[in-house]
Amino acid sequence: MRLSQQTPDEQRRQIAGSKAGLEDLLGAAVRHFCYPYGDYDTHCRDLVAEAGYRTGLTCIRGAANTANNAYEIPRKAISHGDNLLGFWWKLHMKHERKDHGGEPVYAS
């Protein structure tokens, strides 16, 4: 089930729990969160900040920046089917945000 479809308690458990589990395993701080499948809502976003992450990465297409919100950073989607030309195209040409009116696209 997608993160935005979980109960608030389950969202908190998964977001904070994954941070604690990874930090125990790695012996290092985990500072950045990638929303699974790019799926999140405003409550998830707030829980990511509350858990102590410094950033949250979405699947909103666009060049990564923190201009709007450090917990809604766009990222480039690179998949196993991308060849070198497709990778170059995504890095150098596909920079416009793909959302609605400048507002991030996330689950409601």
SULRAVEN-V53448 format. One record per pair of residues at least 6 apart in sequence whose C-alpha atoms are under 7 Angstrom apart, sorted by the first residue. I is the first residue (numbers start at 1). GAP is how many residues later the second one is. D is the distance in whole Angstrom. If there is no record, write none. Layout:
BEGIN
[[I | GAP | D] [I | GAP | D]]
END
This chain:
BEGIN
[[2 | 37 | 6] [3 | 8 | 6] [3 | 36 | 6] [3 | 37 | 6] [4 | 35 | 6] [4 | 36 | 5] [4 | 37 | 6] [4 | 40 | 7] [4 | 103 | 6] [11 | 33 | 7] [12 | 35 | 6] [15 | 33 | 6] [16 | 35 | 5] [19 | 11 | 6] [23 | 6 | 6] [23 | 7 | 6] [31 | 22 | 5] [31 | 23 | 5] [31 | 24 | 7] [32 | 21 | 5] [32 | 22 | 6] [32 | 23 | 5] [32 | 24 | 6] [33 | 20 | 7] [33 | 22 | 6] [33 | 23 | 5] [33 | 24 | 6] [34 | 22 | 6] [34 | 23 | 5] [34 | 24 | 6] [35 | 21 | 7] [35 | 22 | 6] [35 | 23 | 6] [38 | 20 | 5] [38 | 21 | 5] [39 | 67 | 6] [39 | 68 | 6] [40 | 66 | 6] [40 | 67 | 6] [41 | 65 | 6] [41 | 66 | 5] [41 | 67 | 6] [45 | 26 | 6] [48 | 8 | 7] [55 | 15 | 5] [55 | 16 | 5] [56 | 14 | 6] [56 | 15 | 4] [56 | 16 | 6] [56 | 17 | 6] [57 | 14 | 7] [57 | 15 | 6] [57 | 16 | 5] [57 | 17 | 6] [57 | 18 | 7] [58 | 14 | 6] [58 | 15 | 6] [58 | 16 | 5] [58 | 17 | 6] [59 | 15 | 6] [59 | 16 | 6] [59 | 18 | 7] [60 | 14 | 5] [60 | 15 | 6] [60 | 37 | 7] [60 | 38 | 6] [60 | 39 | 7] [60 | 45 | 7] [61 | 13 | 6] [61 | 14 | 6] [61 | 15 | 6] [61 | 36 | 5] [61 | 37 | 5] [62 | 12 | 5] [62 | 13 | 6] [62 | 14 | 7] [62 | 32 | 7] [62 | 33 | 5] [62 | 34 | 5] [62 | 35 | 4] [62 | 36 | 7] [63 | 11 | 6] [63 | 12 | 6] [63 | 32 | 5] [64 | 9 | 6] [64 | 10 | 5] [64 | 11 | 5] [65 | 8 | 6] [66 | 7 | 6] [76 | 14 | 7] [78 | 9 | 7] [99 | 6 | 6]]
END
